[in-house]
Amino acid sequence: MPTRPYGKRTSVSRHNSPEMSATDVINVLGSMEQMGAPVWVDGGWAVDANLGVQTRRHRDLDVVIEEKCLTGAVGVLAHLDFEPDEEDDARPWNFVLADTGGHLVDFHVVTIAPDGSGLYGPQDDNGECYPAGSLEGEGTIAGYTVRCVTPEALVEFHTGYELGDTDWADVRALCDRFDIPIPSDFDIFR
């Protein structure tokens, strides 16, 4: 089984980051999609998109994007005053752009394999990927329909690292709504 495509980011904490509101998210996604750069929502906003309601405050927007669309998407966001975040522990396949107001967009860059999985990172058989089918989710953010990571994949991605209360709230909500078994990693919260 492939490992999850990303772990908890270890970059510097951004205590002064403003909320990435639903309006901010829709503006960013809409701008990228208008320029032909389709993306999938990941992370906390993907949880909320699958649930169809915002459950908590979000400091960033995680997006999955195909490598072939990356240059266009970064260019579009540059017109919205987004540039590389100087506090980011950037890699070519995982980096953060920030605007002058401190809004953050966290990019997860993939290449779609013939089996439908999203290969993440260097193509040296590192096993990191979005498994086939995991990028077939659809949800809504403030009534705006978005492509997103599926609930099942989001639950799976919430395992294998030190978990917190937010992780538990996200997983519990997804498991309750979509009748997904709660992973044993969350036994400490029950």
C-alpha positions as CSV (number, residue, x, y, z in Angstrom):
1,M,0.0,0.0,0.0
2,P,1.4,3.4,-0.9
3,T,2.2,5.9,1.9
4,R,0.0,9.0,2.2
5,P,1.2,11.7,-0.2
6,Y,2.2,14.2,2.5
7,G,2.8,14.3,6.2
8,K,2.2,17.0,8.7
9,R,4.1,20.0,7.5
10,T,7.1,20.9,9.7
11,S,7.4,24.5,8.4
12,V,7.5,27.5,10.8
13,S,4.2,28.2,12.6
14,R,2.4,31.2,11.2
15,H,0.7,32.6,14.2
16,N,-0.4,35.7,12.4
17,S,-1.9,34.1,9.4
18,P,-5.4,35.3,8.7
19,E,-8.3,33.0,8.1
20,M,-8.5,31.5,4.6
21,S,-12.2,32.2,4.3
22,A,-14.7,30.5,2.0
23,T,-14.7,33.6,-0.1
24,D,-10.9,33.6,-0.4
25,V,-10.9,29.9,-1.3
26,I,-13.5,30.4,-4.0
27,N,-11.6,33.4,-5.4
28,V,-8.3,31.3,-5.6
29,L,-9.9,28.2,-7.1
30,G,-12.0,30.2,-9.5
31,S,-9.0,32.1,-10.8
32,M,-7.0,29.0,-11.4
33,E,-9.8,27.1,-13.0
34,Q,-10.6,30.1,-15.4
35,M,-7.0,29.9,-16.6
36,G,-7.3,26.2,-17.3
37,A,-5.5,24.9,-14.2
38,P,-8.0,22.5,-12.5
39,V,-7.2,21.6,-8.9
40,W,-8.5,19.3,-6.2
41,V,-9.0,20.7,-2.7
42,D,-7.2,18.8,0.0
43,G,-6.7,19.2,3.8
44,G,-9.1,20.9,6.1
45,W,-11.1,22.6,3.3
46,A,-11.5,19.2,1.6
47,V,-13.0,17.8,4.8
48,D,-15.4,20.8,4.9
49,A,-16.2,20.5,1.1
50,N,-17.1,16.8,1.5
51,L,-19.3,17.7,4.5
52,G,-20.8,20.7,2.6
53,V,-20.4,23.0,5.5
54,Q,-17.4,24.9,7.1
55,T,-16.7,23.2,10.5
56,R,-13.8,25.3,11.6
57,R,-11.4,28.1,10.8
58,H,-8.7,27.4,8.2
59,R,-5.3,29.1,8.0
60,D,-4.6,27.9,4.5
61,L,-5.9,26.2,1.4
62,D,-4.3,22.9,0.4
63,V,-4.6,22.1,-3.3
64,V,-3.5,19.1,-5.4
65,I,-2.5,20.1,-9.0
66,E,-1.1,18.3,-11.9
67,E,2.5,19.2,-12.7
68,K,1.5,20.2,-16.3
69,C,-0.8,22.9,-14.9
70,L,1.5,24.3,-12.3
71,T,3.1,27.1,-14.2
72,G,-0.2,28.5,-15.2
73,A,-1.6,28.3,-11.7
74,V,1.4,30.0,-10.1
75,G,1.1,32.7,-12.8
76,V,-2.5,33.3,-12.1
77,L,-1.9,33.5,-8.3
78,A,1.0,36.0,-9.0
79,H,-1.7,38.3,-10.4
80,L,-3.5,38.0,-7.1
81,D,-0.3,39.0,-5.3
82,F,0.7,35.5,-4.2
83,E,4.4,34.7,-4.1
84,P,6.6,32.0,-2.5
85,D,6.3,32.0,1.2
86,E,9.7,32.8,2.8
87,E,8.9,30.7,5.9
88,D,8.2,27.6,3.8
89,D,10.3,24.4,3.7
90,A,9.6,24.3,0.0
91,R,10.2,21.3,-2.3
92,P,9.3,21.4,-6.0
93,W,6.3,19.2,-5.4
94,N,5.2,20.8,-2.1
95,F,5.4,24.5,-1.5
96,V,3.4,27.4,-0.2
97,L,2.4,30.7,-1.8
98,A,1.4,33.6,0.4
99,D,-0.3,36.9,-0.5
100,T,0.5,40.3,1.0
101,G,-2.4,39.7,3.5
102,G,-0.9,36.4,4.7
103,H,-3.3,34.1,3.0
104,L,-1.7,30.7,2.2
105,V,-2.1,28.3,-0.6
106,D,-0.2,25.0,0.0
107,F,0.5,23.1,-3.3
108,H,0.8,19.3,-3.6
109,V,2.0,18.6,-7.1
110,V,1.2,15.3,-8.8
111,T,1.6,13.5,-12.1
112,I,-1.5,11.4,-12.9
113,A,-0.4,7.7,-13.6
114,P,-2.3,5.5,-16.0
115,D,-4.1,3.8,-13.1
116,G,-5.5,7.2,-12.0
117,S,-3.2,7.6,-9.0
118,G,-1.5,11.0,-8.4
119,L,2.2,10.3,-8.1
120,Y,3.6,12.8,-5.6
121,G,7.2,13.9,-5.5
122,P,10.2,12.5,-7.3
123,Q,9.3,9.6,-9.6
124,D,11.8,7.3,-8.0
125,D,9.3,4.7,-6.8
126,N,9.1,6.4,-3.3
127,G,5.5,5.0,-2.9
128,E,4.0,8.4,-2.1
129,C,0.9,9.0,-4.1
130,Y,-2.8,9.9,-4.0
131,P,-4.2,6.4,-4.6
132,A,-6.3,5.7,-7.6
133,G,-9.8,7.0,-6.9
134,S,-8.8,9.4,-4.2
135,L,-9.0,12.4,-6.4
136,E,-12.6,11.7,-7.5
137,G,-14.3,13.5,-4.7
138,E,-16.7,16.4,-5.2
139,G,-18.0,18.8,-2.6
140,T,-19.1,22.3,-2.0
141,I,-17.7,25.4,-0.3
142,A,-20.3,28.0,0.4
143,G,-22.4,26.6,-2.5
144,Y,-19.4,26.5,-5.0
145,T,-18.8,23.0,-6.3
146,V,-15.2,21.8,-6.1
147,R,-13.2,18.8,-7.0
148,C,-11.7,17.4,-3.8
149,V,-10.0,14.4,-2.2
150,T,-12.5,11.7,-1.3
151,P,-13.7,11.3,2.4
152,E,-12.2,7.8,2.5
153,A,-8.7,9.0,1.4
154,L,-8.9,12.0,3.8
155,V,-9.6,9.6,6.7
156,E,-6.6,7.4,5.6
157,F,-4.4,10.4,5.3
158,H,-5.2,11.3,8.9
159,T,-3.1,8.4,10.2
160,G,0.5,7.6,10.9
161,Y,1.5,10.8,12.7
162,E,1.0,12.5,16.1
163,L,-2.7,13.3,16.1
164,G,-4.5,16.3,17.6
165,D,-8.0,17.4,18.5
166,T,-8.5,18.9,15.0
167,D,-7.6,15.6,13.4
168,W,-10.0,13.8,15.6
169,A,-12.8,16.3,14.8
170,D,-12.2,16.0,11.1
171,V,-12.1,12.2,11.1
172,R,-15.0,11.8,13.4
173,A,-17.2,14.1,11.2
174,L,-16.2,12.3,8.0
175,C,-16.6,8.8,9.5
176,D,-20.0,9.7,10.9
177,R,-21.3,11.3,7.6
178,F,-19.9,8.7,5.2
179,D,-20.1,5.5,7.4
180,I,-16.4,5.0,7.3
181,P,-14.8,2.9,10.1
182,I,-12.7,5.1,12.5
183,P,-9.0,4.1,12.2
184,S,-7.4,2.5,15.3
185,D,-5.0,5.5,15.4
186,F,-7.9,7.4,17.0
187,D,-8.6,5.0,19.9
188,I,-6.9,7.5,22.2
189,F,-9.8,9.9,21.5
190,R,-12.6,7.5,22.3
